[in-house]
Amino acid sequence: MGTDGPIVEVRDLTKKYGRFVALDGLTLSVGRGQILGFIGPNGAGKTTAIKILVGLSRPTAGSATVAGVDCVARPRQVEAADRLHARHVRLLRQHAGQRVPRLLRRGVRDP
């Protein structure tokens, strides 16, 4: 994947538990340097989408890639990358909300 391509690519992502549809055809693309937030009511599929993106759950249909890695075909590779990024999440929790976008623009590094 080139440096201009999306870092997260989701196409028609669906997750069903029996007849219950937890996620219904989510499609989105997130470019490098963009910040994505999931906002919605309880039961909207936010957690389900994130679990699929980090390799903890498999979709019923659709596709998802993170940094060019297929979240369905190679979930362990996505999960390993997620553990690496967890260090950055801990670091970001130490900073006030307005500083976070500046840190992300500069590139967060471990102290």
C-alpha positions as CSV (number, residue, x, y, z in Angstrom):
1,M,0.0,0.0,0.0
2,G,1.3,3.4,-0.9
3,T,1.7,6.3,1.6
4,D,-1.3,8.1,0.0
5,G,-3.8,5.2,0.5
6,P,-6.2,5.0,3.4
7,I,-4.9,3.6,6.7
8,V,-8.4,2.1,7.5
9,E,-10.6,0.8,4.7
10,V,-14.0,-0.7,5.5
11,R,-16.5,-1.9,2.9
12,D,-20.1,-3.2,3.6
13,L,-19.0,-4.5,7.1
14,T,-21.8,-6.5,8.7
15,K,-22.0,-8.6,11.9
16,K,-25.0,-10.7,12.8
17,Y,-25.6,-12.7,16.0
18,G,-28.4,-15.1,14.8
19,R,-31.1,-12.8,13.6
20,F,-29.8,-9.8,15.5
21,V,-27.8,-7.4,13.2
22,A,-25.2,-5.7,15.4
23,L,-23.5,-3.9,12.4
24,D,-25.2,-3.3,9.1
25,G,-23.2,-2.5,6.0
26,L,-20.6,0.0,7.5
27,T,-18.4,1.6,4.8
28,L,-15.7,4.1,5.6
29,S,-12.2,5.2,4.7
30,V,-9.7,6.9,6.9
31,G,-6.6,8.6,5.5
32,R,-3.3,8.8,7.2
33,G,-3.2,11.6,9.8
34,Q,-7.0,11.7,10.1
35,I,-8.7,11.0,13.4
36,L,-11.7,8.8,13.6
37,G,-14.3,8.7,16.4
38,F,-17.3,6.4,16.7
39,I,-20.3,8.3,18.1
40,G,-23.8,6.8,18.4
41,P,-26.4,5.4,20.7
42,N,-26.0,2.1,22.6
43,G,-26.4,-0.8,20.2
44,A,-25.3,1.2,17.1
45,G,-22.4,-1.2,16.4
46,K,-19.5,1.0,17.6
47,T,-17.8,-1.7,19.7
48,T,-18.5,-4.4,17.2
49,A,-16.8,-2.4,14.4
50,I,-13.8,-1.7,16.6
51,K,-13.5,-5.4,17.6
52,I,-13.5,-6.4,14.0
53,L,-10.9,-3.7,13.1
54,V,-8.5,-4.9,15.9
55,G,-8.9,-8.6,15.0
56,L,-11.0,-9.7,18.0
57,S,-14.1,-10.5,16.0
58,R,-15.0,-11.8,12.5
59,P,-17.6,-10.1,10.4
60,T,-20.5,-11.9,8.9
61,A,-19.9,-10.1,5.6
62,G,-17.8,-7.3,4.2
63,S,-14.1,-6.4,4.4
64,A,-11.8,-4.4,6.5
65,T,-8.2,-3.5,6.3
66,V,-5.9,-1.6,8.7
67,A,-2.6,-0.4,7.3
68,G,-3.1,-2.7,4.4
69,V,-3.6,-5.8,6.6
70,D,-6.9,-7.7,6.0
71,C,-8.6,-7.8,9.4
72,V,-10.5,-11.1,8.5
73,A,-7.7,-13.0,6.8
74,R,-4.9,-11.9,9.1
75,P,-6.4,-11.0,12.4
76,R,-3.3,-11.9,14.5
77,Q,-1.2,-9.5,12.5
78,V,-3.7,-6.7,13.1
79,E,-3.9,-7.6,16.8
80,A,-0.1,-7.4,17.1
81,A,-0.1,-4.0,15.6
82,D,-2.9,-2.9,18.0
83,R,-0.8,-3.9,21.0
84,L,2.0,-1.7,19.7
85,H,-0.4,1.2,19.4
86,A,-1.7,0.7,23.0
87,R,1.5,2.3,24.3
88,H,0.5,5.5,22.4
89,V,-3.1,5.4,23.9
90,R,-1.6,5.3,27.4
91,L,0.6,8.3,26.5
92,L,-2.3,10.2,25.1
93,R,-4.4,9.7,28.3
94,Q,-1.7,11.8,30.1
95,H,-2.4,14.9,28.0
96,A,-5.3,17.4,27.8
97,G,-7.7,17.1,24.9
98,Q,-6.4,20.1,23.0
99,R,-2.9,18.8,23.1
100,V,-3.8,15.5,21.5
101,P,-4.3,16.7,17.9
102,R,-0.9,18.5,18.1
103,L,0.8,15.4,19.4
104,L,-0.8,13.3,16.6
105,R,0.3,15.8,13.9
106,R,3.9,15.7,15.2
107,G,3.9,11.9,15.7
108,V,3.6,10.5,19.2
109,R,6.7,8.9,20.5
110,D,7.3,7.0,23.7
111,P,9.1,9.0,26.3
